[in-house]
Amino acid sequence: MPSVTLKAHDGQAILLDEPYALPANARLLVTLVEPETDAERAAWAGLSLAGLARA
């Protein structure tokens, strides 16, 4: 089976954000992602705009 990246969130269990048919006993890797802050989002947006202006 090819690798697939799925968005999910934690409730009382890990819940997929969109439906996906997982085969029985599928092996999973879980990566925790730190939530972005508004300052980080603004910094990335600024870098993106600067890159677009140069292009």
mmCIF entry with sequence, helices, sheets and N, C-alpha, C, O atoms, coordinates in Angstrom:
data_MODEL
# 
_entry.id   MODEL 
# 
_entity.id                         1 
_entity.type                       polymer 
_entity.pdbx_number_of_molecules   1 
# 
_entity_poly.entity_id                      1 
_entity_poly.type                           'polypeptide(L)' 
_entity_poly.nstd_linkage                   no 
_entity_poly.nstd_monomer                   no 
_entity_poly.pdbx_seq_one_letter_code       MPSVTLKAHDGQAILLDEPYALPANARLLVTLVEPETDAERAAWAGLSLAGLARA 
_entity_poly.pdbx_seq_one_letter_code_can   MPSVTLKAHDGQAILLDEPYALPANARLLVTLVEPETDAERAAWAGLSLAGLARA 
_entity_poly.pdbx_strand_id                 A 
# 
loop_
_entity_poly_seq.entity_id 
_entity_poly_seq.num 
_entity_poly_seq.mon_id 
_entity_poly_seq.hetero 
1 1  MET n 
1 2  PRO n 
1 3  SER n 
1 4  VAL n 
1 5  THR n 
1 6  LEU n 
1 7  LYS n 
1 8  ALA n 
1 9  HIS n 
1 10 ASP n 
1 11 GLY n 
1 12 GLN n 
1 13 ALA n 
1 14 ILE n 
1 15 LEU n 
1 16 LEU n 
1 17 ASP n 
1 18 GLU n 
1 19 PRO n 
1 20 TYR n 
1 21 ALA n 
1 22 LEU n 
1 23 PRO n 
1 24 ALA n 
1 25 ASN n 
1 26 ALA n 
1 27 ARG n 
1 28 LEU n 
1 29 LEU n 
1 30 VAL n 
1 31 THR n 
1 32 LEU n 
1 33 VAL n 
1 34 GLU n 
1 35 PRO n 
1 36 GLU n 
1 37 THR n 
1 38 ASP n 
1 39 ALA n 
1 40 GLU n 
1 41 ARG n 
1 42 ALA n 
1 43 ALA n 
1 44 TRP n 
1 45 ALA n 
1 46 GLY n 
1 47 LEU n 
1 48 SER n 
1 49 LEU n 
1 50 ALA n 
1 51 GLY n 
1 52 LEU n 
1 53 ALA n 
1 54 ARG n 
1 55 ALA n 
# 
_struct_asym.id          A 
_struct_asym.entity_id   1 
# 
_struct_conf.conf_type_id            HELX_P 
_struct_conf.id                      HELX_P1 
_struct_conf.pdbx_PDB_helix_id       AA1 
_struct_conf.beg_label_comp_id       ASP 
_struct_conf.beg_label_asym_id       A 
_struct_conf.beg_label_seq_id        38 
_struct_conf.pdbx_beg_PDB_ins_code   ? 
_struct_conf.end_label_comp_id       ARG 
_struct_conf.end_label_asym_id       A 
_struct_conf.end_label_seq_id        54 
_struct_conf.pdbx_end_PDB_ins_code   ? 
_struct_conf.beg_auth_comp_id        ASP 
_struct_conf.beg_auth_asym_id        A 
_struct_conf.beg_auth_seq_id         38 
_struct_conf.end_auth_comp_id        ARG 
_struct_conf.end_auth_asym_id        A 
_struct_conf.end_auth_seq_id         54 
_struct_conf.pdbx_PDB_helix_class    1 
_struct_conf.details                 ? 
_struct_conf.pdbx_PDB_helix_length   17 
# 
_struct_conf_type.id          HELX_P 
_struct_conf_type.criteria    ? 
_struct_conf_type.reference   ? 
# 
_struct_sheet.id               AA1 
_struct_sheet.type             ? 
_struct_sheet.number_strands   2 
_struct_sheet.details          ? 
# 
_struct_sheet_order.sheet_id     AA1 
_struct_sheet_order.range_id_1   1 
_struct_sheet_order.range_id_2   2 
_struct_sheet_order.offset       ? 
_struct_sheet_order.sense        anti-parallel 
# 
loop_
_struct_sheet_range.sheet_id 
_struct_sheet_range.id 
_struct_sheet_range.beg_label_comp_id 
_struct_sheet_range.beg_label_asym_id 
_struct_sheet_range.beg_label_seq_id 
_struct_sheet_range.pdbx_beg_PDB_ins_code 
_struct_sheet_range.end_label_comp_id 
_struct_sheet_range.end_label_asym_id 
_struct_sheet_range.end_label_seq_id 
_struct_sheet_range.pdbx_end_PDB_ins_code 
_struct_sheet_range.beg_auth_comp_id 
_struct_sheet_range.beg_auth_asym_id 
_struct_sheet_range.beg_auth_seq_id 
_struct_sheet_range.end_auth_comp_id 
_struct_sheet_range.end_auth_asym_id 
_struct_sheet_range.end_auth_seq_id 
AA1 1 ALA A 8  ? ASP A 10 ? ALA A 8  ASP A 10 
AA1 2 ILE A 14 ? LEU A 16 ? ILE A 14 LEU A 16 
# 
loop_
_atom_site.group_PDB 
_atom_site.id 
_atom_site.type_symbol 
_atom_site.label_atom_id 
_atom_site.label_alt_id 
_atom_site.label_comp_id 
_atom_site.label_asym_id 
_atom_site.label_entity_id 
_atom_site.label_seq_id 
_atom_site.pdbx_PDB_ins_code 
_atom_site.Cartn_x 
_atom_site.Cartn_y 
_atom_site.Cartn_z 
_atom_site.occupancy 
_atom_site.B_iso_or_equiv 
_atom_site.pdbx_formal_charge 
_atom_site.auth_seq_id 
_atom_site.auth_comp_id 
_atom_site.auth_asym_id 
_atom_site.auth_atom_id 
_atom_site.pdbx_PDB_model_num 
ATOM 1   N N  . MET A 1 1  ? 0.852   -1.181 0.000   1.00 0.00 ? 1  MET A N  1 
ATOM 2   C CA . MET A 1 1  ? 0.000   0.000  0.000   1.00 0.00 ? 1  MET A CA 1 
ATOM 3   C C  . MET A 1 1  ? 0.895   1.242  0.000   1.00 0.00 ? 1  MET A C  1 
ATOM 4   O O  . MET A 1 1  ? 1.831   1.313  0.796   1.00 0.00 ? 1  MET A O  1 
ATOM 5   N N  . PRO A 1 2  ? 0.635   2.214  -0.866  1.00 0.00 ? 2  PRO A N  1 
ATOM 6   C CA . PRO A 1 2  ? 1.449   3.428  -0.885  1.00 0.00 ? 2  PRO A CA 1 
ATOM 7   C C  . PRO A 1 2  ? 1.206   4.284  0.361   1.00 0.00 ? 2  PRO A C  1 
ATOM 8   O O  . PRO A 1 2  ? 0.167   4.173  1.012   1.00 0.00 ? 2  PRO A O  1 
ATOM 9   N N  . SER A 1 3  ? 2.170   5.129  0.677   1.00 0.00 ? 3  SER A N  1 
ATOM 10  C CA . SER A 1 3  ? 2.014   6.046  1.809   1.00 0.00 ? 3  SER A CA 1 
ATOM 11  C C  . SER A 1 3  ? 0.995   7.118  1.469   1.00 0.00 ? 3  SER A C  1 
ATOM 12  O O  . SER A 1 3  ? 0.949   7.612  0.342   1.00 0.00 ? 3  SER A O  1 
ATOM 13  N N  . VAL A 1 4  ? 0.185   7.471  2.445   1.00 0.00 ? 4  VAL A N  1 
ATOM 14  C CA . VAL A 1 4  ? -0.837  8.503  2.281   1.00 0.00 ? 4  VAL A CA 1 
ATOM 15  C C  . VAL A 1 4  ? -0.762  9.403  3.499   1.00 0.00 ? 4  VAL A C  1 
ATOM 16  O O  . VAL A 1 4  ? -0.618  8.912  4.619   1.00 0.00 ? 4  VAL A O  1 
ATOM 17  N N  . THR A 1 5  ? -0.857  10.721 3.302   1.00 0.00 ? 5  THR A N  1 
ATOM 18  C CA . THR A 1 5  ? -0.901  11.657 4.415   1.00 0.00 ? 5  THR A CA 1 
ATOM 19  C C  . THR A 1 5  ? -2.345  12.060 4.648   1.00 0.00 ? 5  THR A C  1 
ATOM 20  O O  . THR A 1 5  ? -3.025  12.518 3.730   1.00 0.00 ? 5  THR A O  1 
ATOM 21  N N  . LEU A 1 6  ? -2.810  11.891 5.871   1.00 0.00 ? 6  LEU A N  1 
ATOM 22  C CA . LEU A 1 6  ? -4.182  12.211 6.233   1.00 0.00 ? 6  LEU A CA 1 
ATOM 23  C C  . LEU A 1 6  ? -4.177  13.201 7.387   1.00 0.00 ? 6  LEU A C  1 
ATOM 24  O O  . LEU A 1 6  ? -3.405  13.047 8.333   1.00 0.00 ? 6  LEU A O  1 
ATOM 25  N N  . LYS A 1 7  ? -5.028  14.212 7.319   1.00 0.00 ? 7  LYS A N  1 
ATOM 26  C CA . LYS A 1 7  ? -5.159  15.143 8.433   1.00 0.00 ? 7  LYS A CA 1 
ATOM 27  C C  . LYS A 1 7  ? -6.085  14.530 9.468   1.00 0.00 ? 7  LYS A C  1 
ATOM 28  O O  . LYS A 1 7  ? -7.074  13.879 9.131   1.00 0.00 ? 7  LYS A O  1 
ATOM 29  N N  . ALA A 1 8  ? -5.750  14.746 10.730  1.00 0.00 ? 8  ALA A N  1 
ATOM 30  C CA . ALA A 1 8  ? -6.542  14.204 11.828  1.00 0.00 ? 8  ALA A CA 1 
ATOM 31  C C  . ALA A 1 8  ? -6.418  15.126 13.030  1.00 0.00 ? 8  ALA A C  1 
ATOM 32  O O  . ALA A 1 8  ? -5.587  16.034 13.045  1.00 0.00 ? 8  ALA A O  1 
ATOM 33  N N  . HIS A 1 9  ? -7.232  14.893 14.017  1.00 0.00 ? 9  HIS A N  1 
ATOM 34  C CA . HIS A 1 9  ? -7.160  15.648 15.273  1.00 0.00 ? 9  HIS A CA 1 
ATOM 35  C C  . HIS A 1 9  ? -7.431  14.697 16.428  1.00 0.00 ? 9  HIS A C  1 
ATOM 36  O O  . HIS A 1 9  ? -7.916  13.581 16.242  1.00 0.00 ? 9  HIS A O  1 
ATOM 37  N N  . ASP A 1 10 ? -7.108  15.163 17.609  1.00 0.00 ? 10 ASP A N  1 
ATOM 38  C CA . ASP A 1 10 ? -7.255  14.346 18.803  1.00 0.00 ? 10 ASP A CA 1 
ATOM 39  C C  . ASP A 1 10 ? -8.503  14.766 19.558  1.00 0.00 ? 10 ASP A C  1 
ATOM 40  O O  . ASP A 1 10 ? -8.694  15.942 19.867  1.00 0.00 ? 10 ASP A O  1 
ATOM 41  N N  . GLY A 1 11 ? -9.336  13.802 19.845  1.00 0.00 ? 11 GLY A N  1 
ATOM 42  C CA . GLY A 1 11 ? -10.470 13.982 20.750  1.00 0.00 ? 11 GLY A CA 1 
ATOM 43  C C  . GLY A 1 11 ? -10.160 13.054 21.907  1.00 0.00 ? 11 GLY A C  1 
ATOM 44  O O  . GLY A 1 11 ? -9.150  13.240 22.586  1.00 0.00 ? 11 GLY A O  1 
ATOM 45  N N  . GLN A 1 12 ? -10.994 12.068 22.150  1.00 0.00 ? 12 GLN A N  1 
ATOM 46  C CA . GLN A 1 12 ? -10.641 11.016 23.095  1.00 0.00 ? 12 GLN A CA 1 
ATOM 47  C C  . GLN A 1 12 ? -9.888  9.914  22.370  1.00 0.00 ? 12 GLN A C  1 
ATOM 48  O O  . GLN A 1 12 ? -9.375  8.984  22.992  1.00 0.00 ? 12 GLN A O  1 
ATOM 49  N N  . ALA A 1 13 ? -9.826  10.027 21.047  1.00 0.00 ? 13 ALA A N  1 
ATOM 50  C CA . ALA A 1 13 ? -9.072  9.117  20.182  1.00 0.00 ? 13 ALA A CA 1 
ATOM 51  C C  . ALA A 1 13 ? -8.626  9.942  18.980  1.00 0.00 ? 13 ALA A C  1 
ATOM 52  O O  . ALA A 1 13 ? -9.115  11.055 18.788  1.00 0.00 ? 13 ALA A O  1 
ATOM 53  N N  . ILE A 1 14 ? -7.722  9.430  18.181  1.00 0.00 ? 14 ILE A N  1 
ATOM 54  C CA . ILE A 1 14 ? -7.303  10.139 16.979  1.00 0.00 ? 14 ILE A CA 1 
ATOM 55  C C  . ILE A 1 14 ? -8.403  9.981  15.939  1.00 0.00 ? 14 ILE A C  1 
ATOM 56  O O  . ILE A 1 14 ? -8.792  8.863  15.602  1.00 0.00 ? 14 ILE A O  1 
ATOM 57  N N  . LEU A 1 15 ? -8.903  11.105 15.431  1.00 0.00 ? 15 LEU A N  1 
ATOM 58  C CA . LEU A 1 15 ? -10.017 11.104 14.487  1.00 0.00 ? 15 LEU A CA 1 
ATOM 59  C C  . LEU A 1 15 ? -9.575  11.721 13.169  1.00 0.00 ? 15 LEU A C  1 
ATOM 60  O O  . LEU A 1 15 ? -9.008  12.813 13.153  1.00 0.00 ? 15 LEU A O  1 
ATOM 61  N N  . LEU A 1 16 ? -9.830  11.032 12.067  1.00 0.00 ? 16 LEU A N  1 
ATOM 62  C CA . LEU A 1 16 ? -9.512  11.575 10.751  1.00 0.00 ? 16 LEU A CA 1 
ATOM 63  C C  . LEU A 1 16 ? -10.432 12.746 10.450  1.00 0.00 ? 16 LEU A C  1 
ATOM 64  O O  . LEU A 1 16 ? -11.611 12.724 10.805  1.00 0.00 ? 16 LEU A O  1 
ATOM 65  N N  . ASP A 1 17 ? -9.887  13.786 9.785   1.00 0.00 ? 17 ASP A N  1 
ATOM 66  C CA . ASP A 1 17 ? -10.692 14.952 9.426   1.00 0.00 ? 17 ASP A CA 1 
ATOM 67  C C  . ASP A 1 17 ? -11.598 14.662 8.234   1.00 0.00 ? 17 ASP A C  1 
ATOM 68  O O  . ASP A 1 17 ? -12.640 15.300 8.086   1.00 0.00 ? 17 ASP A O  1 
ATOM 69  N N  . GLU A 1 18 ? -11.218 13.708 7.378   1.00 0.00 ? 18 GLU A N  1 
ATOM 70  C CA . GLU A 1 18 ? -12.025 13.323 6.225   1.00 0.00 ? 18 GLU A CA 1 
ATOM 71  C C  . GLU A 1 18 ? -12.113 11.803 6.195   1.00 0.00 ? 18 GLU A C  1 
ATOM 72  O O  . GLU A 1 18 ? -11.198 11.126 6.664   1.00 0.00 ? 18 GLU A O  1 
ATOM 73  N N  . PRO A 1 19 ? -13.185 11.261 5.656   1.00 0.00 ? 19 PRO A N  1 
ATOM 74  C CA . PRO A 1 19 ? -13.311 9.797  5.583   1.00 0.00 ? 19 PRO A CA 1 
ATOM 75  C C  . PRO A 1 19 ? -12.198 9.184  4.731   1.00 0.00 ? 19 PRO A C  1 
ATOM 76  O O  . PRO A 1 19 ? -11.810 9.744  3.705   1.00 0.00 ? 19 PRO A O  1 
ATOM 77  N N  . TYR A 1 20 ? -11.698 8.045  5.162   1.00 0.00 ? 20 TYR A N  1 
ATOM 78  C CA . TYR A 1 20 ? -10.702 7.293  4.402   1.00 0.00 ? 20 TYR A CA 1 
ATOM 79  C C  . TYR A 1 20 ? -10.838 5.825  4.802   1.00 0.00 ? 20 TYR A C  1 
ATOM 80  O O  . TYR A 1 20 ? -10.878 5.500  5.988   1.00 0.00 ? 20 TYR A O  1 
ATOM 81  N N  . ALA A 1 21 ? -10.907 4.953  3.819   1.00 0.00 ? 21 ALA A N  1 
ATOM 82  C CA . ALA A 1 21 ? -11.076 3.527  4.097   1.00 0.00 ? 21 ALA A CA 1 
ATOM 83  C C  . ALA A 1 21 ? -9.733  2.913  4.458   1.00 0.00 ? 21 ALA A C  1 
ATOM 84  O O  . ALA A 1 21 ? -8.917  2.636  3.579   1.00 0.00 ? 21 ALA A O  1 
ATOM 85  N N  . LEU A 1 22 ? -9.502  2.702  5.743   1.00 0.00 ? 22 LEU A N  1 
ATOM 86  C CA . LEU A 1 22 ? -8.277  2.048  6.197   1.00 0.00 ? 22 LEU A CA 1 
ATOM 87  C C  . LEU A 1 22 ? -8.492  0.535  6.190   1.00 0.00 ? 22 LEU A C  1 
ATOM 88  O O  . LEU A 1 22 ? -9.516  0.050  6.674   1.00 0.00 ? 22 LEU A O  1 
ATOM 89  N N  . PRO A 1 23 ? -7.538  -0.206 5.647   1.00 0.00 ? 23 PRO A N  1 
ATOM 90  C CA . PRO A 1 23 ? -7.679  -1.663 5.709   1.00 0.00 ? 23 PRO A CA 1 
ATOM 91  C C  . PRO A 1 23 ? -7.549  -2.146 7.158   1.00 0.00 ? 23 PRO A C  1 
ATOM 92  O O  . PRO A 1 23 ? -6.933  -1.473 7.984   1.00 0.00 ? 23 PRO A O  1 
ATOM 93  N N  . ALA A 1 24 ? -8.117  -3.288 7.456   1.00 0.00 ? 24 ALA A N  1 
ATOM 94  C CA . ALA A 1 24 ? -8.020  -3.864 8.806   1.00 0.00 ? 24 ALA A CA 1 
ATOM 95  C C  . ALA A 1 24 ? -6.553  -4.054 9.176   1.00 0.00 ? 24 ALA A C  1 
ATOM 96  O O  . ALA A 1 24 ? -5.751  -4.493 8.353   1.00 0.00 ? 24 ALA A O  1 
ATOM 97  N N  . ASN A 1 25 ? -6.214  -3.729 10.393  1.00 0.00 ? 25 ASN A N  1 
ATOM 98  C CA . ASN A 1 25 ? -4.858  -3.876 10.941  1.00 0.00 ? 25 ASN A CA 1 
ATOM 99  C C  . ASN A 1 25 ? -3.805  -3.078 10.176  1.00 0.00 ? 25 ASN A C  1 
ATOM 100 O O  . ASN A 1 25 ? -2.640  -3.473 10.129  1.00 0.00 ? 25 ASN A O  1 
ATOM 101 N N  . ALA A 1 26 ? -4.212  -1.953 9.574   1.00 0.00 ? 26 ALA A N  1 
ATOM 102 C CA . ALA A 1 26 ? -3.261  -1.100 8.855   1.00 0.00 ? 26 ALA A CA 1 
ATOM 103 C C  . ALA A 1 26 ? -2.225  -0.554 9.836   1.00 0.00 ? 26 ALA A C  1 
ATOM 104 O O  . ALA A 1 26 ? -2.565  -0.174 10.957  1.00 0.00 ? 26 ALA A O  1 
ATOM 105 N N  . ARG A 1 27 ? -0.973  -0.515 9.414   1.00 0.00 ? 27 ARG A N  1 
ATOM 106 C CA . ARG A 1 27 ? 0.082   0.079  10.235  1.00 0.00 ? 27 ARG A CA 1 
ATOM 107 C C  . ARG A 1 27 ? 0.080   1.577  9.989   1.00 0.00 ? 27 ARG A C  1 
ATOM 108 O O  . ARG A 1 27 ? 0.006   2.027  8.845   1.00 0.00 ? 27 ARG A O  1 
ATOM 109 N N  . LEU A 1 28 ? 0.161   2.350  11.067  1.00 0.00 ? 28 LEU A N  1 
ATOM 110 C CA . LEU A 1 28 ? 0.096   3.809  10.980  1.00 0.00 ? 28 LEU A CA 1 
ATOM 111 C C  . LEU A 1 28 ? 1.314   4.430  11.638  1.00 0.00 ? 28 LEU A C  1 
ATOM 112 O O  . LEU A 1 28 ? 1.854   3.894  12.606  1.00 0.00 ? 28 LEU A O  1 
ATOM 113 N N  . LEU A 1 29 ? 1.740   5.560  11.106  1.00 0.00 ? 29 LEU A N  1 
ATOM 114 C CA . LEU A 1 29 ? 2.733   6.416  11.758  1.00 0.00 ? 29 LEU A CA 1 
ATOM 115 C C  . LEU A 1 29 ? 2.015   7.706  12.118  1.00 0.00 ? 29 LEU A C  1 
ATOM 116 O O  . LEU A 1 29 ? 1.282   8.256  11.296  1.00 0.00 ? 29 LEU A O  1 
ATOM 117 N N  . VAL A 1 30 ? 2.212   8.191  13.322  1.00 0.00 ? 30 VAL A N  1 
ATOM 118 C CA . VAL A 1 30 ? 1.548   9.414  13.765  1.00 0.00 ? 30 VAL A CA 1 
ATOM 119 C C  . VAL A 1 30 ? 2.614   10.458 14.050  1.00 0.00 ? 30 VAL A C  1 
ATOM 120 O O  . VAL A 1 30 ? 3.563   10.197 14.790  1.00 0.00 ? 30 VAL A O  1 
ATOM 121 N N  . THR A 1 31 ? 2.457   11.649 13.458  1.00 0.00 ? 31 THR A N  1 
ATOM 122 C CA . THR A 1 31 ? 3.378   12.757 13.683  1.00 0.00 ? 31 THR A CA 1 
ATOM 123 C C  . THR A 1 31 ? 2.605   13.885 14.354  1.00 0.00 ? 31 THR A C  1 
ATOM 124 O O  . THR A 1 31 ? 1.577   14.325 13.840  1.00 0.00 ? 31 THR A O  1 
ATOM 125 N N  . LEU A 1 32 ? 3.086   14.348 15.487  1.00 0.00 ? 32 LEU A N  1 
ATOM 126 C CA . LEU A 1 32 ? 2.447   15.472 16.169  1.00 0.00 ? 32 LEU A CA 1 
ATOM 127 C C  . LEU A 1 32 ? 2.988   16.766 15.573  1.00 0.00 ? 32 LEU A C  1 
ATOM 128 O O  . LEU A 1 32 ? 4.196   16.914 15.388  1.00 0.00 ? 32 LEU A O  1 
ATOM 129 N N  . VAL A 1 33 ? 2.088   17.702 15.274  1.00 0.00 ? 33 VAL A N  1 
ATOM 130 C CA . VAL A 1 33 ? 2.450   18.981 14.688  1.00 0.00 ? 33 VAL A CA 1 
ATOM 131 C C  . VAL A 1 33 ? 2.072   20.070 15.671  1.00 0.00 ? 33 VAL A C  1 
ATOM 132 O O  . VAL A 1 33 ? 0.926   20.155 16.111  1.00 0.00 ? 33 VAL A O  1 
ATOM 133 N N  . GLU A 1 34 ? 3.036   20.894 16.010  1.00 0.00 ? 34 GLU A N  1 
ATOM 134 C CA . GLU A 1 34 ? 2.761   22.004 16.928  1.00 0.00 ? 34 GLU A CA 1 
ATOM 135 C C  . GLU A 1 34 ? 1.796   22.984 16.267  1.00 0.00 ? 34 GLU A C  1 
ATOM 136 O O  . GLU A 1 34 ? 1.934   23.266 15.077  1.00 0.00 ? 34 GLU A O  1 
ATOM 137 N N  . PRO A 1 35 ? 0.830   23.506 17.006  1.00 0.00 ? 35 PRO A N  1 
ATOM 138 C CA . PRO A 1 35 ? -0.081  24.488 16.411  1.00 0.00 ? 35 PRO A CA 1 
ATOM 139 C C  . PRO A 1 35 ? 0.675   25.758 16.034  1.00 0.00 ? 35 PRO A C  1 
ATOM 140 O O  . PRO A 1 35 ? 1.576   26.196 16.750  1.00 0.00 ? 35 PRO A O  1 
ATOM 141 N N  . GLU A 1 36 ? 0.298   26.339 14.905  1.00 0.00 ? 36 GLU A N  1 
ATOM 142 C CA . GLU A 1 36 ? 0.923   27.582 14.473  1.00 0.00 ? 36 GLU A CA 1 
ATOM 143 C C  . GLU A 1 36 ? 0.385   28.733 15.314  1.00 0.00 ? 36 GLU A C  1 
ATOM 144 O O  . GLU A 1 36 ? -0.781  28.739 15.711  1.00 0.00 ? 36 GLU A O  1 
ATOM 145 N N  . THR A 1 37 ? 1.239   29.690 15.575  1.00 0.00 ? 37 THR A N  1 
ATOM 146 C CA . THR A 1 37 ? 0.771   30.907 16.230  1.00 0.00 ? 37 THR A CA 1 
ATOM 147 C C  . THR A 1 37 ? 0.469   31.945 15.157  1.00 0.00 ? 37 THR A C  1 
ATOM 148 O O  . THR A 1 37 ? 0.901   31.804 14.013  1.00 0.00 ? 37 THR A O  1 
ATOM 149 N N  . ASP A 1 38 ? -0.262  32.971 15.520  1.00 0.00 ? 38 ASP A N  1 
ATOM 150 C CA . ASP A 1 38 ? -0.565  34.025 14.556  1.00 0.00 ? 38 ASP A CA 1 
ATOM 151 C C  . ASP A 1 38 ? 0.711   34.706 14.072  1.00 0.00 ? 38 ASP A C  1 
ATOM 152 O O  . ASP A 1 38 ? 0.792   35.112 12.912  1.00 0.00 ? 38 ASP A O  1 
ATOM 153 N N  . ALA A 1 39 ? 1.712   34.837 14.951  1.00 0.00 ? 39 ALA A N  1 
ATOM 154 C CA . ALA A 1 39 ? 2.978   35.463 14.569  1.00 0.00 ? 39 ALA A CA 1 
ATOM 155 C C  . ALA A 1 39 ? 3.700   34.612 13.519  1.00 0.00 ? 39 ALA A C  1 
ATOM 156 O O  . ALA A 1 39 ? 4.247   35.150 12.557  1.00 0.00 ? 39 ALA A O  1 
ATOM 157 N N  . GLU A 1 40 ? 3.702   33.290 13.700  1.00 0.00 ? 40 GLU A N  1 
ATOM 158 C CA . GLU A 1 40 ? 4.335   32.403 12.719  1.00 0.00 ? 40 GLU A CA 1 
ATOM 159 C C  . GLU A 1 40 ? 3.612   32.486 11.377  1.00 0.00 ? 40 GLU A C  1 
ATOM 160 O O  . GLU A 1 40 ? 4.243   32.557 10.322  1.00 0.00 ? 40 GLU A O  1 
ATOM 161 N N  . ARG A 1 41 ? 2.306   32.475 11.431  1.00 0.00 ? 41 ARG A N  1 
ATOM 162 C CA . ARG A 1 41 ? 1.515   32.546 10.203  1.00 0.00 ? 41 ARG A CA 1 
ATOM 163 C C  . ARG A 1 41 ? 1.800   33.853 9.469   1.00 0.00 ? 41 ARG A C  1 
ATOM 164 O O  . ARG A 1 41 ? 1.946   33.858 8.247   1.00 0.00 ? 41 ARG A O  1 
ATOM 165 N N  . ALA A 1 42 ? 1.881   34.959 10.205  1.00 0.00 ? 42 ALA A N  1 
ATOM 166 C CA . ALA A 1 42 ? 2.161   36.261 9.596   1.00 0.00 ? 42 ALA A CA 1 
ATOM 167 C C  . ALA A 1 42 ? 3.563   36.283 8.994   1.00 0.00 ? 42 ALA A C  1 
ATOM 168 O O  . ALA A 1 42 ? 3.761   36.840 7.913   1.00 0.00 ? 42 ALA A O  1 
ATOM 169 N N  . ALA A 1 43 ? 4.535   35.687 9.675   1.00 0.00 ? 43 ALA A N  1 
ATOM 170 C CA . ALA A 1 43 ? 5.902   35.649 9.157   1.00 0.00 ? 43 ALA A CA 1 
ATOM 171 C C  . ALA A 1 43 ? 5.972   34.858 7.852   1.00 0.00 ? 43 ALA A C  1 
ATOM 172 O O  . ALA A 1 43 ? 6.617   35.295 6.898   1.00 0.00 ? 43 ALA A O  1 
ATOM 173 N N  . TRP A 1 44 ? 5.312   33.695 7.800   1.00 0.00 ? 44 TRP A N  1 
ATOM 174 C CA . TRP A 1 44 ? 5.301   32.892 6.565   1.00 0.00 ? 44 TRP A CA 1 
ATOM 175 C C  . TRP A 1 44 ? 4.578   33.627 5.448   1.00 0.00 ? 44 TRP A C  1 
ATOM 176 O O  . TRP A 1 44 ? 5.006   33.576 4.295   1.00 0.00 ? 44 TRP A O  1 
ATOM 177 N N  . ALA A 1 45 ? 3.494   34.304 5.774   1.00 0.00 ? 45 ALA A N  1 
ATOM 178 C CA . ALA A 1 45 ? 2.765   35.063 4.766   1.00 0.00 ? 45 ALA A CA 1 
ATOM 179 C C  . ALA A 1 45 ? 3.640   36.180 4.208   1.00 0.00 ? 45 ALA A C  1 
ATOM 180 O O  . ALA A 1 45 ? 3.631   36.432 3.003   1.00 0.00 ? 45 ALA A O  1 
ATOM 181 N N  . GLY A 1 46 ? 4.396   36.851 5.079   1.00 0.00 ? 46 GLY A N  1 
ATOM 182 C CA . GLY A 1 46 ? 5.308   37.909 4.632   1.00 0.00 ? 46 GLY A CA 1 
ATOM 183 C C  . GLY A 1 46 ? 6.386   37.371 3.707   1.00 0.00 ? 46 GLY A C  1 
ATOM 184 O O  . GLY A 1 46 ? 6.688   37.986 2.684   1.00 0.00 ? 46 GLY A O  1 
ATOM 185 N N  . LEU A 1 47 ? 6.968   36.229 4.054   1.00 0.00 ? 47 LEU A N  1 
ATOM 186 C CA . LEU A 1 47 ? 7.977   35.617 3.191   1.00 0.00 ? 47 LEU A CA 1 
ATOM 187 C C  . LEU A 1 47 ? 7.378   35.217 1.847   1.00 0.00 ? 47 LEU A C  1 
ATOM 188 O O  . LEU A 1 47 ? 8.017   35.388 0.808   1.00 0.00 ? 47 LEU A O  1 
ATOM 189 N N  . SER A 1 48 ? 6.182   34.697 1.857   1.00 0.00 ? 48 SER A N  1 
ATOM 190 C CA . SER A 1 48 ? 5.520   34.313 0.609   1.00 0.00 ? 48 SER A CA 1 
ATOM 191 C C  . SER A 1 48 ? 5.276   35.521 -0.282  1.00 0.00 ? 48 SER A C  1 
ATOM 192 O O  . SER A 1 48 ? 5.534   35.475 -1.485  1.00 0.00 ? 48 SER A O  1 
ATOM 193 N N  . LEU A 1 49 ? 4.779   36.597 0.307   1.00 0.00 ? 49 LEU A N  1 
ATOM 194 C CA . LEU A 1 49 ? 4.527   37.818 -0.468  1.00 0.00 ? 49 LEU A CA 1 
ATOM 195 C C  . LEU A 1 49 ? 5.816   38.393 -1.040  1.00 0.00 ? 49 LEU A C  1 
ATOM 196 O O  . LEU A 1 49 ? 5.836   38.868 -2.176  1.00 0.00 ? 49 LEU A O  1 
ATOM 197 N N  . ALA A 1 50 ? 6.904   38.351 -0.248  1.00 0.00 ? 50 ALA A N  1 
ATOM 198 C CA . ALA A 1 50 ? 8.186   38.853 -0.741  1.00 0.00 ? 50 ALA A CA 1 
ATOM 199 C C  . ALA A 1 50 ? 8.682   38.002 -1.905  1.00 0.00 ? 50 ALA A C  1 
ATOM 200 O O  . ALA A 1 50 ? 9.207   38.543 -2.878  1.00 0.00 ? 50 ALA A O  1 
ATOM 201 N N  . GLY A 1 51 ? 8.527   36.694 -1.826  1.00 0.00 ? 51 GLY A N  1 
ATOM 202 C CA . GLY A 1 51 ? 8.929   35.804 -2.899  1.00 0.00 ? 51 GLY A CA 1 
ATOM 203 C C  . GLY A 1 51 ? 8.107   36.049 -4.160  1.00 0.00 ? 51 GLY A C  1 
ATOM 204 O O  . GLY A 1 51 ? 8.648   36.039 -5.265  1.00 0.00 ? 51 GLY A O  1 
ATOM 205 N N  . LEU A 1 52 ? 6.809   36.268 -4.000  1.00 0.00 ? 52 LEU A N  1 
ATOM 206 C CA . LEU A 1 52 ? 5.961   36.557 -5.158  1.00 0.00 ? 52 LEU A CA 1 
ATOM 207 C C  . LEU A 1 52 ? 6.332   37.891 -5.800  1.00 0.00 ? 52 LEU A C  1 
ATOM 208 O O  . LEU A 1 52 ? 6.300   38.032 -7.022  1.00 0.00 ? 52 LEU A O  1 
ATOM 209 N N  . ALA A 1 53 ? 6.681   38.863 -4.970  1.00 0.00 ? 53 ALA A N  1 
ATOM 210 C CA . ALA A 1 53 ? 7.060   40.182 -5.503  1.00 0.00 ? 53 ALA A CA 1 
ATOM 211 C C  . ALA A 1 53 ? 8.349   40.068 -6.323  1.00 0.00 ? 53 ALA A C  1 
ATOM 212 O O  . ALA A 1 53 ? 8.502   40.759 -7.330  1.00 0.00 ? 53 ALA A O  1 
ATOM 213 N N  . ARG A 1 54 ? 9.275   39.202 -5.899  1.00 0.00 ? 54 ARG A N  1 
ATOM 214 C CA . ARG A 1 54 ? 10.530  39.022 -6.651  1.00 0.00 ? 54 ARG A CA 1 
ATOM 215 C C  . ARG A 1 54 ? 10.295  38.261 -7.955  1.00 0.00 ? 54 ARG A C  1 
ATOM 216 O O  . ARG A 1 54 ? 11.043  38.423 -8.918  1.00 0.00 ? 54 ARG A O  1 
ATOM 217 N N  . ALA A 1 55 ? 9.245   37.425 -7.978  1.00 0.00 ? 55 ALA A N  1 
ATOM 218 C CA . ALA A 1 55 ? 9.011   36.573 -9.164  1.00 0.00 ? 55 ALA A CA 1 
ATOM 219 C C  . ALA A 1 55 ? 8.430   37.340 -10.301 1.00 0.00 ? 55 ALA A C  1 
ATOM 220 O O  . ALA A 1 55 ? 8.176   36.771 -11.363 1.00 0.00 ? 55 ALA A O  1 
# 
